[in-house]
Amino acid sequence: MPPLTARYWILNSPLLRSMFMSITAAILSIGTELTSGLTVDTNSAHISTRLAELGIVTLRHVTVGDHVDDIAAAIAAESVGADVLVISGGLGPTEDDLTRQALAGVLGVELVLDEKVLEELTLFFERRGWSMNPTNRVQALRPAGTETLANPVGTAPGIYARVGKAEVFVVPGVPSEMRTLIDLHVLPRLAGKAGSACLVFRTVHTFGAGESAVGAEIRDLMHRSANPLVGTTVADGVVSIRVRAAAVAKDQAEKLADQRVEEIRRRLGKLVYGVDEETLPAVLGQLLRQRAATLSIAESCTGGWLGKLLTEPSGASDYFLGGLICYDNRVKRDFADVDEAMIAAHGAVSEQVAGAMAQNTRRRFGTTYALSITGIAGPTGGSGDKPVGLVYTALDGPTGLRLQRNQLPGPRDRVRLRSALMAMNMLRLELEDSTRK
């Protein structure tokens, strides 16, 4: 499905057009690290989502490098095309932080020193026992006639200005500081300006089927002019279904979104593992915790990746006891207790070895369940019989041993990550099936 823009969606729905076209926004991200691809711009997505909660639709995301003329041109252009312009980045103390200078140029005013901000900056450093570098004084400058937006979590205050018809908010590029200023200053000032209309976003996460297969099950829900709007994205084997519901009041939008989420859950069944912020490791952990079950692991080609994912949720020690990284065959033999003759007969990448790793690890750790992974992540090491991307996953538990064979495409890291996700999903399905019985 092609990318869907908020503008396309709204302009093709009379209901949404009447509800949302009263106030629009543009997001401008500043930084050569963004335009060069060294850093991914996550700020724009967060800002757009928060504005949508107020019924303000973002029409464009624009990114420019650290060049004062380019920044000024972008500010001038976007202030004409939108009612609200939120600018992220370029407020630091270094030579390449040029947003305040560019905004002053657009306004045709000089930069002035905000004595209160300078005093607060000085105290910020003194409280930490640091000496303030003279370069930090630039952060107390703002274009004449604009307003300072206090930053309680950093040294870069924001700026509020009017450029033509647009309200302009400049916030730091540091994500934690950006989020704080959005909550403290931007959202309160804009609340109510779009009326009672709002958008509600939900995301349903699935694993175990490709995007085309998932899309086929919900095809009739994905019309571009529908409300709620439904679309799909995929990353590392996780297919996520985005739901965007619009209504004249938040509770109505939430009801529409919840109804659509339940319909998607009903159609996709076991493929769905979570909604919104629920990750596969967190969902699996909750299932284990609910059953007072424990888990151990033995992994080869993933080299500890499975253990890393399992321990991302806080409190993972409630159910995850530990594991073995059996990268070398001697470790499989000496610590996972895999018979050397089995490795010689079938190879380290085989159903037999995967099964033995899971069974022996479960016994050694005394856990309710054990997972194992062995495979060829590449790009070298494959053969005609066992090509790169061949991965065996095993699960041993109270109901016996289960084995999976998968041939995974992609580069080395993708194979390793997908292998770890498949192992977790294998146990998730086992736990959910045991609950239904």
C-alpha positions as CSV (number, residue, x, y, z in Angstrom):
1,M,0.0,0.0,0.0
2,P,1.5,3.4,-0.9
3,P,2.3,5.9,1.9
4,L,-0.7,7.7,3.1
5,T,-0.4,11.4,3.9
6,A,-2.8,13.2,6.3
7,R,-3.5,15.8,3.7
8,Y,-4.6,13.2,1.1
9,W,-6.7,11.3,3.6
10,I,-8.5,14.5,4.7
11,L,-9.0,16.0,1.3
12,N,-10.7,12.8,0.1
13,S,-13.2,12.6,3.0
14,P,-15.9,15.3,3.2
15,L,-16.4,14.5,6.9
16,L,-12.8,14.8,7.8
17,R,-12.3,17.9,5.6
18,S,-15.0,19.7,7.5
19,M,-13.6,18.7,10.8
20,F,-9.8,19.2,10.3
21,M,-9.0,21.7,7.7
22,S,-9.5,24.7,10.1
23,I,-5.9,24.4,11.5
24,T,-2.8,22.8,10.0
25,A,0.8,22.4,11.0
26,A,4.3,21.8,9.5
27,I,7.2,20.3,11.3
28,L,10.7,21.6,10.5
29,S,13.7,19.6,11.8
30,I,17.2,21.2,11.8
31,G,20.5,19.4,11.6
32,T,23.1,18.2,9.1
33,E,23.2,15.0,11.0
34,L,19.6,14.4,9.9
35,T,20.0,15.4,6.2
36,S,23.2,13.3,6.0
37,G,21.4,10.2,7.3
38,L,23.7,9.8,10.4
39,T,20.7,10.4,12.7
40,V,17.1,9.4,12.2
41,D,14.5,12.1,12.8
42,T,12.1,10.7,15.4
43,N,11.1,14.1,16.7
44,S,8.8,14.9,13.8
45,A,6.8,11.7,14.3
46,H,6.3,12.5,18.0
47,I,5.3,16.1,17.4
48,S,2.8,15.2,14.7
49,T,1.2,12.6,16.9
50,R,0.8,15.0,19.8
51,L,-0.6,17.7,17.6
52,A,-3.1,15.2,16.1
53,E,-4.4,14.6,19.6
54,L,-5.6,18.2,19.5
55,G,-7.1,17.8,16.0
56,I,-4.2,19.6,14.3
57,V,-3.1,17.9,11.1
58,T,0.5,18.0,10.1
59,L,0.8,18.6,6.3
60,R,4.5,18.4,5.9
61,H,7.8,17.2,7.6
62,V,10.7,19.3,6.3
63,T,14.4,18.7,7.2
64,V,17.2,21.1,6.4
65,G,20.9,21.1,7.4
66,D,22.8,23.6,9.6
67,H,22.9,26.4,7.1
68,V,21.3,29.7,8.2
69,D,20.0,30.7,4.7
70,D,18.4,27.2,4.2
71,I,16.8,27.4,7.7
72,A,15.5,30.9,7.1
73,A,14.0,29.9,3.7
74,A,12.3,26.9,5.2
75,I,10.8,29.0,8.0
76,A,9.5,31.6,5.6
77,A,8.0,29.0,3.3
78,E,6.3,26.8,5.9
79,S,4.9,29.8,7.8
80,V,2.9,30.7,4.7
81,G,1.6,27.2,4.2
82,A,0.6,26.2,7.7
83,D,-1.1,27.7,10.8
84,V,1.4,26.2,13.2
85,L,5.1,25.7,12.6
86,V,7.1,23.6,15.1
87,I,10.9,23.8,14.6
88,S,13.1,21.2,16.3
89,G,16.9,21.7,16.7
90,G,19.6,24.3,16.2
91,L,19.3,25.9,19.7
92,G,22.6,24.6,21.1
93,P,25.7,26.7,22.0
94,T,28.0,25.7,19.0
95,E,28.7,27.4,15.7
96,D,26.4,25.1,13.8
97,D,23.3,26.0,16.0
98,L,21.8,28.6,13.8
99,T,18.0,28.4,14.2
100,R,17.7,31.6,16.4
101,Q,19.7,33.6,13.9
102,A,17.6,32.3,11.0
103,L,14.4,33.1,12.8
104,A,15.6,36.6,13.5
105,G,16.5,37.1,9.9
106,V,13.0,36.1,8.8
107,L,11.5,38.5,11.3
108,G,13.9,41.3,10.3
109,V,15.0,41.9,13.9
110,E,18.2,41.6,15.9
111,L,19.0,39.0,18.5
112,V,18.6,40.4,22.1
113,L,19.9,39.0,25.4
114,D,17.3,37.6,27.8
115,E,18.9,38.5,31.2
116,K,16.6,36.1,33.1
117,V,17.6,33.2,30.9
118,L,21.3,34.1,31.3
119,E,20.8,34.1,35.1
120,E,19.0,30.7,34.9
121,L,21.8,29.3,32.7
122,T,24.4,30.4,35.2
123,L,22.6,28.8,38.1
124,F,22.1,25.6,36.1
125,F,25.9,25.2,35.8
126,E,26.6,26.4,39.4
127,R,24.2,23.8,40.9
128,R,26.2,21.1,39.2
129,G,29.6,22.5,40.2
130,W,30.5,23.3,36.7
131,S,31.9,26.5,35.1
132,M,29.7,27.8,32.3
133,N,31.5,28.0,29.0
134,P,31.2,31.5,27.5
135,T,29.7,29.9,24.3
136,N,26.6,29.0,26.4
137,R,25.7,32.7,26.5
138,V,24.3,32.4,23.0
139,Q,21.5,30.3,24.4
140,A,20.2,33.3,26.2
141,L,19.7,35.2,22.9
142,R,16.4,35.4,21.2
143,P,15.0,37.4,18.3
144,A,13.6,40.8,19.5
145,G,9.9,40.7,20.1
146,T,9.7,36.9,20.6
147,E,9.0,35.0,23.8
148,T,11.3,32.6,25.7
149,L,9.9,29.1,26.4
150,A,11.5,27.9,29.6
151,N,13.4,24.6,29.5
152,P,13.5,22.9,33.0
153,V,15.5,19.9,31.8
154,G,18.3,21.5,29.7
155,T,20.2,24.6,28.8
156,A,18.4,25.4,25.5
157,P,15.2,27.4,26.1
158,G,12.6,27.4,23.3
159,I,11.2,30.4,21.4
160,Y,7.7,31.4,20.5
161,A,7.1,33.8,17.6
162,R,4.6,34.9,15.0
163,V,5.6,34.8,11.4
164,G,2.8,36.0,9.2
165,K,-0.3,34.0,10.2
166,A,1.7,31.1,11.7
167,E,2.4,30.5,15.3
168,V,6.0,29.4,15.5
169,F,7.4,27.2,18.3
170,V,11.1,26.5,18.4
171,V,12.1,23.6,20.7
172,P,15.4,21.8,21.3
173,G,16.4,18.9,19.1
174,V,17.4,16.6,22.1
175,P,14.4,14.3,22.2
176,S,13.9,14.4,26.0
177,E,14.0,18.2,26.0
178,M,11.8,18.4,22.9
179,R,9.1,16.3,24.5
180,T,9.2,18.4,27.7
181,L,8.7,21.6,25.9
182,I,6.0,20.2,23.7
183,D,4.1,19.2,26.8
184,L,4.8,22.4,28.8
185,H,4.4,25.0,26.2
186,V,3.2,23.9,22.7
187,L,0.2,21.7,23.5
188,P,-1.3,24.0,26.2
189,R,-1.1,27.0,23.8
190,L,-2.8,25.2,21.0
191,A,-5.4,23.3,23.0
192,G,-8.9,24.1,21.7
193,K,-7.8,26.0,18.6
194,A,-8.9,23.2,16.3
195,G,-12.3,22.8,18.1
196,S,-13.3,19.5,19.6
197,A,-12.1,17.4,16.7
198,C,-9.3,15.0,17.2
199,L,-7.4,12.0,15.8
200,V,-6.7,8.9,17.8
201,F,-3.9,6.6,16.7
202,R,-3.6,2.8,17.6
203,T,-1.2,0.2,16.3
204,V,-1.8,-3.6,16.2
205,H,1.4,-5.7,16.1
206,T,1.6,-9.1,14.4
207,F,4.3,-11.7,13.8
208,G,4.3,-14.9,11.8
209,A,3.0,-13.8,8.4
210,G,4.2,-11.4,5.7
211,E,2.7,-8.0,4.9
212,S,0.8,-9.2,1.9
213,A,-0.8,-12.1,3.8
214,V,-1.8,-9.7,6.6
215,G,-3.1,-7.1,4.2
216,A,-5.3,-9.7,2.4
217,E,-7.2,-10.4,5.6
218,I,-8.0,-6.7,6.2
219,R,-8.1,-5.5,2.6
220,D,-11.6,-4.1,2.9
221,L,-10.7,-2.0,5.9
222,M,-7.9,-0.2,4.1
223,H,-9.8,2.2,1.8
224,R,-8.0,5.5,1.7
225,S,-11.2,7.5,2.5
226,A,-12.3,5.3,5.4
227,N,-12.6,6.4,9.0
228,P,-10.8,4.8,10.8
229,L,-8.0,4.8,8.3
230,V,-6.0,1.5,8.3
231,G,-2.5,0.9,6.8
232,T,0.4,-1.4,7.3
233,T,4.1,-1.2,7.9
234,V,6.7,-3.9,8.3
235,A,10.1,-4.1,10.2
236,D,12.2,-7.1,10.9
237,G,9.3,-9.5,10.4
238,V,6.8,-7.5,12.6
239,V,3.8,-6.4,10.5
240,S,2.1,-3.5,12.3
241,I,-1.4,-2.3,11.4
242,R,-1.9,1.5,11.9
243,V,-5.4,2.7,12.9
244,R,-6.2,6.4,12.8
245,A,-9.7,7.4,13.9
246,A,-11.2,10.8,13.6
247,A,-14.2,12.3,15.4
248,V,-15.5,15.6,16.8
249,A,-14.6,14.5,20.3
250,K,-11.8,12.4,21.7
251,D,-14.0,9.7,23.3
252,Q,-15.8,9.2,20.0
253,A,-12.5,8.8,18.2
254,E,-11.2,6.4,20.8
255,K,-14.4,4.3,20.5
256,L,-14.0,4.1,16.7
257,A,-10.3,3.1,17.0
258,D,-11.1,0.5,19.7
259,Q,-13.8,-1.1,17.5
260,R,-11.4,-1.3,14.5
261,V,-8.6,-2.8,16.7
262,E,-11.0,-5.5,17.9
263,E,-12.1,-6.3,14.3
264,I,-8.4,-6.6,13.3
265,R,-7.7,-8.8,16.3
266,R,-10.7,-11.0,15.4
267,R,-9.6,-11.4,11.8
268,L,-5.9,-12.0,12.4
269,G,-6.2,-14.2,15.5
270,K,-2.9,-15.7,16.7
271,L,-0.9,-13.4,14.5
272,V,-1.6,-10.5,16.9
273,Y,0.8,-10.3,19.8
274,G,0.2,-6.8,21.1
275,V,-1.2,-3.2,20.6
276,D,0.5,0.2,20.7
277,E,3.6,0.1,23.0
278,E,3.4,-3.7,23.7
279,T,6.5,-5.4,22.5
280,L,7.0,-9.1,21.9
281,P,9.5,-9.5,24.8
282,A,7.1,-7.6,27.1
283,V,4.1,-9.7,26.1
284,L,6.0,-12.9,26.4
285,G,7.2,-11.9,29.8
286,Q,3.7,-11.1,31.0
287,L,2.5,-14.5,29.8
288,L,5.3,-16.3,31.7
289,R,4.7,-14.2,34.8
290,Q,1.0,-14.9,34.8
291,R,1.8,-18.7,34.8
292,A,4.6,-18.5,37.3
293,A,6.7,-20.1,34.6
294,T,10.5,-19.8,34.1
295,L,12.6,-19.7,31.0
296,S,16.2,-20.5,30.0
297,I,17.9,-20.3,26.6
298,A,20.7,-21.7,24.6
299,E,21.7,-19.7,21.5
300,S,24.3,-20.1,18.8
301,C,24.0,-18.0,15.7
302,T,22.2,-15.2,17.6
303,G,25.2,-14.7,19.9
304,G,23.2,-13.4,22.9
305,W,20.6,-11.4,20.9
306,L,17.7,-13.5,22.3
307,G,18.9,-12.9,25.9
308,K,19.2,-9.2,25.2
309,L,15.6,-9.0,23.9
310,L,14.2,-11.1,26.8
311,T,15.8,-8.8,29.4
312,E,14.6,-5.5,27.9
313,P,11.4,-5.5,30.0
314,S,11.9,-4.3,33.6
315,G,11.4,-7.2,36.0
316,A,12.5,-9.9,33.5
317,S,14.3,-11.7,36.4
318,D,10.8,-12.8,37.6
319,Y,10.8,-15.4,34.8
320,F,14.1,-15.4,32.9
321,L,16.9,-17.4,34.8
322,G,19.7,-17.2,32.2
323,G,21.2,-19.0,29.3
324,L,24.2,-20.2,27.3
325,I,25.8,-18.7,24.2
326,C,26.9,-21.9,22.5
327,Y,28.8,-20.4,19.6
328,D,31.5,-23.1,19.4
329,N,30.8,-26.8,19.2
330,R,32.9,-27.4,22.3
331,V,30.5,-25.2,24.3
332,K,27.5,-27.1,22.9
333,R,29.2,-30.3,24.1
334,D,30.6,-29.2,27.5
335,F,27.8,-26.8,28.7
336,A,24.7,-27.7,26.7
337,D,25.5,-31.4,27.0
338,V,25.1,-32.0,23.2
339,D,26.6,-35.4,22.3
340,E,29.6,-34.9,20.1
341,A,28.5,-37.9,18.0
342,M,25.2,-36.1,17.3
343,I,27.1,-33.0,16.1
344,A,29.3,-35.1,13.9
345,A,26.4,-37.0,12.4
346,H,24.0,-34.2,11.8
347,G,26.0,-30.9,12.0
348,A,25.7,-28.1,14.5
349,V,22.9,-26.6,12.4
350,S,20.3,-29.3,12.6
351,E,17.0,-30.3,14.2
352,Q,18.7,-32.8,16.4
353,V,21.2,-30.4,17.9
354,A,18.6,-27.7,18.3
355,G,16.4,-30.1,20.2
356,A,19.2,-31.4,22.4
357,M,20.3,-27.8,23.2
358,A,16.7,-27.0,24.4
359,Q,16.1,-30.1,26.4
360,N,19.5,-30.1,28.1
361,T,19.4,-26.4,28.9
362,R,15.9,-26.8,30.5
363,R,17.2,-29.7,32.6
364,R,20.4,-27.9,33.6
365,F,18.6,-24.7,34.6
366,G,15.5,-26.4,36.0
367,T,13.1,-24.1,34.2
368,T,9.6,-24.6,33.0
369,Y,10.6,-23.8,29.4
370,A,13.8,-23.6,27.3
371,L,14.4,-22.1,23.9
372,S,17.3,-22.8,21.6
373,I,18.6,-21.4,18.3
374,T,21.2,-22.7,15.9
375,G,21.7,-21.5,12.3
376,I,23.9,-19.9,9.7
377,A,23.6,-16.1,9.8
378,G,26.0,-15.6,6.9
379,P,27.3,-14.1,4.8
380,T,29.7,-17.0,4.8
381,G,29.4,-20.6,6.1
382,G,26.5,-21.8,3.9
383,S,26.5,-24.9,1.7
384,G,24.2,-26.5,-0.8
385,D,22.4,-28.6,1.8
386,K,22.6,-25.8,4.5
387,P,22.4,-22.4,2.9
388,V,22.9,-19.1,4.6
389,G,19.8,-18.1,6.5
390,L,18.9,-21.7,7.6
391,V,17.9,-21.5,11.2
392,Y,16.5,-24.2,13.6
393,T,14.6,-23.2,16.7
394,A,13.5,-25.5,19.5
395,L,11.2,-25.2,22.5
396,D,11.2,-27.7,25.3
397,G,8.5,-27.6,27.9
398,P,5.9,-29.5,29.9
399,T,4.1,-30.7,26.8
400,G,7.3,-31.9,25.1
401,L,9.7,-30.7,22.4
402,R,8.7,-28.5,19.4
403,L,11.0,-27.8,16.5
404,Q,10.9,-25.2,13.7
405,R,13.0,-25.0,10.5
406,N,13.2,-21.6,8.7
407,Q,15.0,-20.2,5.8
408,L,15.5,-16.5,6.4
409,P,16.4,-13.9,3.8
410,G,18.5,-10.8,4.3
411,P,21.8,-9.7,5.7
412,R,23.5,-11.2,8.9
413,D,21.9,-8.9,11.5
414,R,18.4,-9.4,10.0
415,V,18.7,-13.1,10.1
416,R,19.9,-13.0,13.8
417,L,17.2,-10.6,14.9
418,R,14.4,-12.5,13.1
419,S,15.7,-15.8,14.6
420,A,15.4,-14.3,18.1
421,L,11.9,-13.0,17.4
422,M,10.8,-16.3,16.0
423,A,12.0,-18.1,19.1
424,M,10.0,-15.8,21.4
425,N,6.9,-16.0,19.2
426,M,7.2,-19.8,19.3
427,L,6.9,-19.7,23.1
428,R,4.2,-17.0,23.0
429,L,2.0,-19.3,20.9
430,E,2.7,-22.2,23.2
431,L,1.7,-20.2,26.2
432,E,-1.5,-18.8,24.6
433,D,-2.5,-22.3,23.4
434,S,-2.1,-23.8,26.8
435,T,-4.4,-21.1,28.3
436,R,-7.1,-21.9,25.8
437,K,-7.0,-25.6,26.6
